[in-house]
Amino acid sequence: MMTTISIILLLLTITLSLGGGLYEILVIYPNWKHNVHPRTLRDKLESSGQNNAAKRFWPLVSPAQALLAMLNIIMACWHHGAGQGYWLAAAIVIFVTRVITFSYFIPVMVRKIMQPEKFDAVTLQAIVKQWTDLSPLRLVPEFVAWGLLIVALMKL
């Protein structure tokens, strides 16, 4: 029973993360990633909804997902069933994506993109381009982990 609950909770956070990530990529990023300038970026982040997502959605979803990934890694290691490999692989994938998010994406957003006046226009454009080009790639391993957890649930 705890196995199923743990997997479903991790699956729920991945689903939220995938939905939030797709929404940001398709709706929010296009409103601020073009024509980047230190004088206008802060207003674009606010009007696009990026600031709200960064302050209200991701601070809840990302840490919960990291903690659930760690819990699921531990539980999957102790589990001896048909779905163990899928479960463990998914939990590790999510944990790695959270490490990448906390070590690169969050610091760059907070220290650079949300403080555009610290940079000249060319540097800021390069920072935003790299960040917005790399950010969608995080959805690929999350989608893989989501599929792995579905398979793990079917095999339990």
N, C-alpha and C positions, 0 to 999 in steps of 0.2 A: 504494500500500500504506500509506504513512504517513497519507494522507488518511483512509482507512477506519479505521485504528487511532485516530487523533485524534478522529474523530467518535464512535466506539464508546466511547472512554474518557469523553468528555463525556456521552454518553448514559447511561453507567453511573452517573456521579455525579448526574445529574438523576434517574434512577430511584431511587437511594438517598435523595436529598433528598425526592422525592415520597412515598416510603414512610415515611420518618421523620417528615415533616410531617403526613401523614395519621394516623399512629399518635399523634403528640402531640395533634393536634386531637381525635381520637375517644376516646383512652384517658387521656392524661396531663393535659391542660388541665382537664377536668371535675373532677379531684380536687383542684385547688388554686385555681381562678379564682373560686369562689363563697365567700361569707362571708369575705372577705379582712379580716384584722386584723393589725397589726404584730406582735403577740405569737405568732400561730399560723402565719403564712405560711411562715416558714423551715422549720418542721416539715412543713407540707403539701408544700412543694417537694421535700423529702427523701423523704417517704413515697410521693409520686406517681411518682417516677422522673425528675422534671424536672432535678434536680441532676445525675444520672448522664448524661442526654442532653446537658446543657450542658457537661459536662466530658469525656465519652468519645466521643460520636458526632459532634456538630457541629464540634468543633475539627479533626477529620480531614476531614470531607466538605466543609465550606464553603470552606476555603482551597484544597483540591484542585480544587473546582469553579471557583473564581475563576481560578486559574492555567490550568486547561484551557480556560476561556472565552477568556482572553487569547490563548493559543496558537491556538485555533480561529479567532479573529477574524483573526489574522495569516495563518494558512494559507488561510482562505476568501478573503481579499483577493487572494491570489496564484493561487488556483485559477480556471481558466477552463473551467468545465463547466456542465452543465445544472442541477446542484444547488447552484451557488454562492450564489444569492440566499437559498435556504432555510437553508443552512448558516450564512451570515453573519448572517442575521436571528436564528437560534436562539442563536448565540454572543453576539450583542449583548444579547439579552433576558436571558440568564443572567448576563452581566457586570453589567448594570444591577440585577438582583435581588440580586446579591452586594454591590454598592455600597450599596444600601438596607439590606441585612441588617447590613453592617459599620458603617454610619453611624447607624442608628436601633435596630434590634432587639437587637443584642448590647450596645451601651452601656446601653440602658434595662434590660435583664435584669440585667446585672452591677452597675450603679451604683444601681439603684432597687429592682427586684423582689427581688433576692437580698440586699438590705440593708434590709428592711422597717422596722426599728426607727428609721430616719432620718425616717420620715413618719408623720403622723397617719392615722387610719383612713380618713377621707374622701378624702384625697389619694391614699393607697395604692390604694384601691378604684378611683379614676378612672384611675390609671396602669395597673393590671392590666386593667381593662376595655378601655381603648384598645389596649393591647398585644395582648391575646387576641382582640380584634375585628379588628385589622389583620393579625395574623400569618397567618391562613389565606388571606388574599388573595394572599400570595406564591406559593401553589400554582398559581394561574391562569396567570401568565406561564410558570412552569416547565412546566406541562402543554402549553402552546402550543409552547414551545421543544422539548419532547420530540417532539411531532408533526412539527414542522418538520425535526428531525434524521432522523426516520424517512423522510420524503419525500426529504430530501437523499441519504440512503443508497440509496434506490431509484433515484434519478436518476444516481448516479455510474456 
